[in-house]
Amino acid sequence: MEDLLFVAKPSILSCRLTYSEDLTMASYLIMLTAILALVGVVLAAVIPRRMQMARRAQALLAQMPQHESKTVYLAFASGWDRGKEKEMDAKITEEEKSGWTFLKAREANPLKTIRTWGGGVNLDFIRKS
């Protein structure tokens, strides 16, 4: 009969953490803090550039109330940032020689970009009509 009795372990019922649980909790807090810091740095780098691009686009549209619009999909051949930047600059220069003014770059449809190694982007251009 004695072996049928349930005896609860005191460690299950107590709220006190052991040394290894303290270390685990601390490591989770450190990882969470590091992730939040990384997200903060990335957002601090990206958001001002996006806002600057939006202000520039608004100013160009205000200068040209009557304009033609053109969107060009650019599929990147390179998977590296520097190569993508060169390809994008080359395409913008090519279109500017044709009389178009670069307005902004937008994210392309994922169904288009999934087929290319480096992805792709939509480039918006305008010119006075």
C-alpha atoms as a printed R data frame, in Angstrom:
    type eleno elety resid chain resno      x      y       z
1   ATOM     1    CA   MET     A     1  0.000  0.000   0.000
2   ATOM     2    CA   GLU     A     2  2.854  2.360   0.704
3   ATOM     3    CA   ASP     A     3  4.112  2.189  -2.886
4   ATOM     4    CA   LEU     A     4  0.708  3.433  -4.180
5   ATOM     5    CA   LEU     A     5  0.935  6.758  -2.387
6   ATOM     6    CA   PHE     A     6  1.846  9.769  -4.510
7   ATOM     7    CA   VAL     A     7  4.549 11.881  -3.009
8   ATOM     8    CA   ALA     A     8  5.092 15.262  -4.674
9   ATOM     9    CA   LYS     A     9  8.644 16.408  -5.124
10  ATOM    10    CA   PRO     A    10  9.268 19.686  -3.360
11  ATOM    11    CA   SER     A    11 11.094 21.140  -6.390
12  ATOM    12    CA   ILE     A    12  7.938 20.895  -8.512
13  ATOM    13    CA   LEU     A    13  5.799 22.772  -6.014
14  ATOM    14    CA   SER     A    14  8.297 25.459  -5.108
15  ATOM    15    CA   CYS     A    15  8.674 28.709  -7.023
16  ATOM    16    CA   ARG     A    16 12.377 28.999  -6.403
17  ATOM    17    CA   LEU     A    17 14.571 28.604  -9.480
18  ATOM    18    CA   THR     A    18 17.672 26.491  -9.465
19  ATOM    19    CA   TYR     A    19 21.063 27.774 -10.570
20  ATOM    20    CA   SER     A    20 20.768 26.240 -14.050
21  ATOM    21    CA   GLU     A    21 17.295 27.736 -14.523
22  ATOM    22    CA   ASP     A    22 18.652 31.138 -13.491
23  ATOM    23    CA   LEU     A    23 21.359 30.863 -16.160
24  ATOM    24    CA   THR     A    24 18.845 29.788 -18.781
25  ATOM    25    CA   MET     A    25 16.566 32.718 -17.967
26  ATOM    26    CA   ALA     A    26 19.503 35.123 -18.095
27  ATOM    27    CA   SER     A    27 20.672 33.787 -21.449
28  ATOM    28    CA   TYR     A    28 17.161 34.189 -22.873
29  ATOM    29    CA   LEU     A    29 17.047 37.779 -21.643
30  ATOM    30    CA   ILE     A    30 20.452 38.497 -23.158
31  ATOM    31    CA   MET     A    31 19.377 37.005 -26.504
32  ATOM    32    CA   LEU     A    32 16.134 38.984 -26.454
33  ATOM    33    CA   THR     A    33 18.015 42.199 -25.691
34  ATOM    34    CA   ALA     A    34 20.498 41.514 -28.507
35  ATOM    35    CA   ILE     A    35 17.703 40.841 -31.000
36  ATOM    36    CA   LEU     A    36 15.847 44.005 -30.002
37  ATOM    37    CA   ALA     A    37 19.056 46.035 -30.326
38  ATOM    38    CA   LEU     A    38 19.690 44.593 -33.801
39  ATOM    39    CA   VAL     A    39 16.136 45.364 -34.907
40  ATOM    40    CA   GLY     A    40 16.508 48.895 -33.554
41  ATOM    41    CA   VAL     A    41 19.750 49.494 -35.459
42  ATOM    42    CA   VAL     A    42 18.266 48.156 -38.705
43  ATOM    43    CA   LEU     A    43 15.137 50.279 -38.354
44  ATOM    44    CA   ALA     A    44 17.221 53.355 -37.536
45  ATOM    45    CA   ALA     A    45 19.160 52.810 -40.767
46  ATOM    46    CA   VAL     A    46 16.207 51.991 -43.045
47  ATOM    47    CA   ILE     A    47 13.397 54.322 -41.966
48  ATOM    48    CA   PRO     A    48 15.201 57.658 -42.554
49  ATOM    49    CA   ARG     A    49 16.212 56.553 -46.068
50  ATOM    50    CA   ARG     A    50 12.653 55.534 -46.870
51  ATOM    51    CA   MET     A    51 11.327 58.849 -45.588
52  ATOM    52    CA   GLN     A    52 13.910 60.754 -47.650
53  ATOM    53    CA   MET     A    53 12.934 58.808 -50.784
54  ATOM    54    CA   ALA     A    54  9.237 59.503 -50.170
55  ATOM    55    CA   ARG     A    55  9.868 63.261 -49.697
56  ATOM    56    CA   ARG     A    56 11.922 63.355 -52.904
57  ATOM    57    CA   ALA     A    57  9.145 61.576 -54.825
58  ATOM    58    CA   GLN     A    58  6.508 63.969 -53.437
59  ATOM    59    CA   ALA     A    59  8.618 66.966 -54.480
60  ATOM    60    CA   LEU     A    60  9.086 65.612 -58.015
61  ATOM    61    CA   LEU     A    61  5.387 64.913 -58.388
62  ATOM    62    CA   ALA     A    62  4.588 68.440 -57.167
63  ATOM    63    CA   GLN     A    63  6.972 69.901 -59.778
64  ATOM    64    CA   MET     A    64  5.331 67.902 -62.586
65  ATOM    65    CA   PRO     A    65  1.552 67.875 -62.084
66  ATOM    66    CA   GLN     A    66  1.011 66.760 -65.710
67  ATOM    67    CA   HIS     A    67  3.330 63.825 -66.261
68  ATOM    68    CA   GLU     A    68  3.686 60.460 -67.925
69  ATOM    69    CA   SER     A    69  4.507 57.491 -65.730
70  ATOM    70    CA   LYS     A    70  6.507 54.418 -66.532
71  ATOM    71    CA   THR     A    71  7.356 51.380 -64.391
72  ATOM    72    CA   VAL     A    72 10.250 49.101 -65.285
73  ATOM    73    CA   TYR     A    73 10.830 45.724 -63.653
74  ATOM    74    CA   LEU     A    74 14.536 45.105 -63.125
75  ATOM    75    CA   ALA     A    75 15.550 41.496 -62.438
76  ATOM    76    CA   PHE     A    76 18.926 41.421 -60.718
77  ATOM    77    CA   ALA     A    77 21.552 39.044 -62.057
78  ATOM    78    CA   SER     A    78 23.707 39.497 -58.964
79  ATOM    79    CA   GLY     A    79 22.823 38.222 -55.526
80  ATOM    80    CA   TRP     A    80 25.169 40.682 -53.802
81  ATOM    81    CA   ASP     A    81 24.179 44.180 -52.697
82  ATOM    82    CA   ARG     A    82 27.017 45.922 -54.528
83  ATOM    83    CA   GLY     A    83 26.141 44.186 -57.808
84  ATOM    84    CA   LYS     A    84 22.467 45.061 -57.394
85  ATOM    85    CA   GLU     A    85 23.356 48.696 -56.775
86  ATOM    86    CA   LYS     A    86 25.439 48.816 -59.960
87  ATOM    87    CA   GLU     A    87 22.666 47.215 -62.021
88  ATOM    88    CA   MET     A    88 20.080 49.614 -60.640
89  ATOM    89    CA   ASP     A    89 22.289 52.661 -61.255
90  ATOM    90    CA   ALA     A    90 22.949 51.489 -64.830
91  ATOM    91    CA   LYS     A    91 19.225 51.093 -65.534
92  ATOM    92    CA   ILE     A    92 18.411 54.504 -64.029
93  ATOM    93    CA   THR     A    93 21.163 56.130 -66.136
94  ATOM    94    CA   GLU     A    94 19.865 54.380 -69.260
95  ATOM    95    CA   GLU     A    95 16.309 55.627 -68.685
96  ATOM    96    CA   GLU     A    96 17.484 59.161 -67.825
97  ATOM    97    CA   LYS     A    97 19.270 59.318 -71.188
98  ATOM    98    CA   SER     A    98 15.866 58.620 -72.767
99  ATOM    99    CA   GLY     A    99 14.360 61.634 -70.965
100 ATOM   100    CA   TRP     A   100 12.779 59.883 -67.978
101 ATOM   101    CA   THR     A   101 13.307 61.075 -64.391
102 ATOM   102    CA   PHE     A   102 13.765 58.434 -61.698
103 ATOM   103    CA   LEU     A   103 10.988 58.732 -59.130
104 ATOM   104    CA   LYS     A   104 11.338 55.785 -56.746
105 ATOM   105    CA   ALA     A   105 12.100 52.097 -56.370
106 ATOM   106    CA   ARG     A   106  9.384 49.748 -55.139
107 ATOM   107    CA   GLU     A   107  9.298 46.150 -54.030
108 ATOM   108    CA   ALA     A   108  8.415 43.854 -56.904
109 ATOM   109    CA   ASN     A   109  5.816 41.103 -56.822
110 ATOM   110    CA   PRO     A   110  7.317 38.037 -55.078
111 ATOM   111    CA   LEU     A   111  5.945 35.790 -57.835
112 ATOM   112    CA   LYS     A   112  8.267 37.601 -60.260
113 ATOM   113    CA   THR     A   113 11.292 37.867 -58.016
114 ATOM   114    CA   ILE     A   114 11.297 34.237 -56.895
115 ATOM   115    CA   ARG     A   115 12.452 33.127 -60.342
116 ATOM   116    CA   THR     A   116 15.632 35.183 -60.314
117 ATOM   117    CA   TRP     A   117 18.767 34.593 -58.272
118 ATOM   118    CA   GLY     A   118 19.133 38.176 -57.092
119 ATOM   119    CA   GLY     A   119 15.457 39.117 -56.889
120 ATOM   120    CA   GLY     A   120 14.049 42.195 -58.544
121 ATOM   121    CA   VAL     A   121 12.670 45.673 -58.081
122 ATOM   122    CA   ASN     A   122 10.173 47.970 -59.822
123 ATOM   123    CA   LEU     A   123 11.636 51.313 -60.843
124 ATOM   124    CA   ASP     A   124  9.159 54.159 -61.332
125 ATOM   125    CA   PHE     A   125 10.003 56.950 -63.778
126 ATOM   126    CA   ILE     A   126  8.146 60.115 -64.801
127 ATOM   127    CA   ARG     A   127  8.535 62.827 -67.433
128 ATOM   128    CA   LYS     A   128  6.668 65.933 -68.402
129 ATOM   129    CA   SER     A   129  3.990 65.291 -70.988
